[in-house]
Amino acid sequence: VSRWRNSDSARRSFFTDNIVTPDAHAAFMQRRKPDDLLWIVMQGWTPVGMLSLTIDRHARSGEYGRAFLDPQYRGKGYWMETECMLLDFGIMTLGLDMIWLEIFADNEEMCGIHRKFGWAEGVARTHHDGRGILRMEYMAGGWRIRREAAWKRVKDKI
């Protein structure tokens, strides 16, 4: 995880772009709460990416974040499948009403993937470095409508 997090491509995508030391990573893992779920995306026994879902039980929502896929695995359907799995787990299994994310507006590749999946663009703001940030949301009703077609696209791709 640290190797991915410290890569140039990942640091451009995360809101904090500092190098994460092993001690800083260990401290981060210690601070995580039970409702801060983290997954490692696997290809067989090889880890190829990561993502998280931080659940707000009171608001019945979750923040999708800390997402990264190793560049050599991009364009092969992994992210489509991962996004379907995250939405299924959050909405269908946990019963969340909404999942949201924040993303740099200039991250055209991931913004495009999210738009294809039906994420709605919400409030925009500016990061301290001047880059634009989009908030995107997926409502439970929208996922229930688009779910079957999304999974079909995954099966057609992989």
C-alpha positions as a Python dict, from the first residue, in 0.01 Angstrom:
ca = {
    (1, 'V'): (0, 0, 0),
    (2, 'S'): (279, 244, 86),
    (3, 'R'): (447, 185, -251),
    (4, 'W'): (124, 273, -432),
    (5, 'R'): (45, 567, -204),
    (6, 'N'): (393, 714, -257),
    (7, 'S'): (396, 676, -636),
    (8, 'D'): (385, 999, -836),
    (9, 'S'): (54, 906, -1002),
    (10, 'A'): (-115, 833, -667),
    (11, 'R'): (22, 1144, -499),
    (12, 'R'): (-133, 1357, -778),
    (13, 'S'): (-472, 1194, -707),
    (14, 'F'): (-480, 1220, -328),
    (15, 'F'): (-561, 1540, -141),
    (16, 'T'): (-239, 1510, 60),
    (17, 'D'): (64, 1460, -162),
    (18, 'N'): (331, 1399, 99),
    (19, 'I'): (547, 1086, 107),
    (20, 'V'): (403, 844, 362),
    (21, 'T'): (667, 688, 584),
    (22, 'P'): (618, 341, 736),
    (23, 'D'): (566, 504, 1078),
    (24, 'A'): (306, 748, 940),
    (25, 'H'): (124, 461, 768),
    (26, 'A'): (124, 254, 1088),
    (27, 'A'): (-15, 553, 1282),
    (28, 'F'): (-286, 600, 1019),
    (29, 'M'): (-387, 234, 1046),
    (30, 'Q'): (-404, 265, 1427),
    (31, 'R'): (-638, 569, 1401),
    (32, 'R'): (-883, 396, 1167),
    (33, 'K'): (-1231, 341, 1310),
    (34, 'P'): (-1446, 26, 1267),
    (35, 'D'): (-1667, 205, 1012),
    (36, 'D'): (-1365, 293, 795),
    (37, 'L'): (-1348, -8, 564),
    (38, 'L'): (-1043, -62, 343),
    (39, 'W'): (-1013, -318, 64),
    (40, 'I'): (-720, -439, -138),
    (41, 'V'): (-808, -518, -501),
    (42, 'M'): (-655, -852, -603),
    (43, 'Q'): (-570, -1024, -931),
    (44, 'G'): (-530, -1380, -812),
    (45, 'W'): (-278, -1348, -527),
    (46, 'T'): (-137, -1018, -653),
    (47, 'P'): (-256, -693, -493),
    (48, 'V'): (-333, -443, -771),
    (49, 'G'): (-523, -162, -598),
    (50, 'M'): (-708, -33, -297),
    (51, 'L'): (-1018, 161, -200),
    (52, 'S'): (-1215, 252, 109),
    (53, 'L'): (-1567, 319, 227),
    (54, 'T'): (-1611, 527, 541),
    (55, 'I'): (-1961, 477, 677),
    (56, 'D'): (-2171, 740, 851),
    (57, 'R'): (-2442, 526, 1012),
    (58, 'H'): (-2641, 827, 1134),
    (59, 'A'): (-2666, 977, 782),
    (60, 'R'): (-2696, 632, 618),
    (61, 'S'): (-2422, 733, 377),
    (62, 'G'): (-2065, 641, 296),
    (63, 'E'): (-1761, 819, 161),
    (64, 'Y'): (-1580, 630, -115),
    (65, 'G'): (-1214, 722, -103),
    (66, 'R'): (-848, 633, -96),
    (67, 'A'): (-891, 466, -433),
    (68, 'F'): (-593, 365, -643),
    (69, 'L'): (-526, 103, -911),
    (70, 'D'): (-174, 8, -1015),
    (71, 'P'): (-119, 169, -1359),
    (72, 'Q'): (-31, -162, -1527),
    (73, 'Y'): (-381, -295, -1446),
    (74, 'R'): (-579, 4, -1572),
    (75, 'G'): (-813, -32, -1868),
    (76, 'K'): (-874, -403, -1804),
    (77, 'G'): (-1205, -386, -1620),
    (78, 'Y'): (-1074, -405, -1263),
    (79, 'W'): (-1204, -62, -1171),
    (80, 'M'): (-1547, -124, -1322),
    (81, 'E'): (-1578, -443, -1119),
    (82, 'T'): (-1444, -275, -805),
    (83, 'E'): (-1690, 12, -838),
    (84, 'C'): (-1982, -232, -882),
    (85, 'M'): (-1870, -427, -577),
    (86, 'L'): (-1839, -111, -365),
    (87, 'L'): (-2185, 15, -468),
    (88, 'D'): (-2340, -328, -414),
    (89, 'F'): (-2184, -364, -71),
    (90, 'G'): (-2271, -13, 46),
    (91, 'I'): (-2621, 9, -96),
    (92, 'M'): (-2748, -348, -128),
    (93, 'T'): (-2572, -506, 174),
    (94, 'L'): (-2537, -220, 423),
    (95, 'G'): (-2853, -38, 315),
    (96, 'L'): (-2689, 302, 267),
    (97, 'D'): (-2903, 569, 103),
    (98, 'M'): (-2609, 738, -68),
    (99, 'I'): (-2239, 695, -138),
    (100, 'W'): (-2032, 1001, -219),
    (101, 'L'): (-1677, 1080, -321),
    (102, 'E'): (-1455, 1379, -381),
    (103, 'I'): (-1217, 1386, -674),
    (104, 'F'): (-988, 1634, -843),
    (105, 'A'): (-1177, 1778, -1140),
    (106, 'D'): (-868, 1740, -1360),
    (107, 'N'): (-857, 1362, -1298),
    (108, 'E'): (-1036, 1310, -1628),
    (109, 'E'): (-989, 932, -1641),
    (110, 'M'): (-1160, 864, -1308),
    (111, 'C'): (-1421, 1140, -1349),
    (112, 'G'): (-1515, 973, -1679),
    (113, 'I'): (-1542, 629, -1520),
    (114, 'H'): (-1763, 766, -1242),
    (115, 'R'): (-1984, 953, -1489),
    (116, 'K'): (-2030, 634, -1698),
    (117, 'F'): (-2149, 459, -1384),
    (118, 'G'): (-2409, 726, -1318),
    (119, 'W'): (-2246, 928, -1041),
    (120, 'A'): (-2412, 1270, -1017),
    (121, 'E'): (-2191, 1575, -984),
    (122, 'G'): (-2264, 1785, -682),
    (123, 'V'): (-2089, 2072, -511),
    (124, 'A'): (-1749, 2182, -636),
    (125, 'R'): (-1484, 2343, -423),
    (126, 'T'): (-1120, 2442, -449),
    (127, 'H'): (-829, 2253, -292),
    (128, 'H'): (-564, 2455, -108),
    (129, 'D'): (-333, 2411, -409),
    (130, 'G'): (-589, 2577, -640),
    (131, 'R'): (-712, 2259, -813),
    (132, 'G'): (-1087, 2207, -842),
    (133, 'I'): (-1255, 1929, -646),
    (134, 'L'): (-1585, 1771, -751),
    (135, 'R'): (-1819, 1598, -512),
    (136, 'M'): (-2001, 1313, -683),
    (137, 'E'): (-2291, 1117, -534),
    (138, 'Y'): (-2468, 791, -603),
    (139, 'M'): (-2816, 756, -458),
    (140, 'A'): (-2942, 408, -369),
    (141, 'G'): (-3241, 430, -607),
    (142, 'G'): (-3012, 513, -899),
    (143, 'W'): (-2789, 212, -827),
    (144, 'R'): (-3088, -21, -805),
    (145, 'I'): (-3196, 101, -1151),
    (146, 'R'): (-2848, 83, -1313),
    (147, 'R'): (-2708, -217, -1125),
    (148, 'E'): (-2789, -493, -1373),
    (149, 'A'): (-2655, -298, -1674),
    (150, 'A'): (-2337, -204, -1483),
    (151, 'W'): (-2263, -566, -1393),
    (152, 'K'): (-2326, -668, -1755),
    (153, 'R'): (-2062, -416, -1871),
    (154, 'V'): (-1819, -567, -1620),
    (155, 'K'): (-1882, -921, -1745),
    (156, 'D'): (-1843, -806, -2107),
    (157, 'K'): (-1511, -635, -2024),
    (158, 'I'): (-1340, -910, -1822),
}
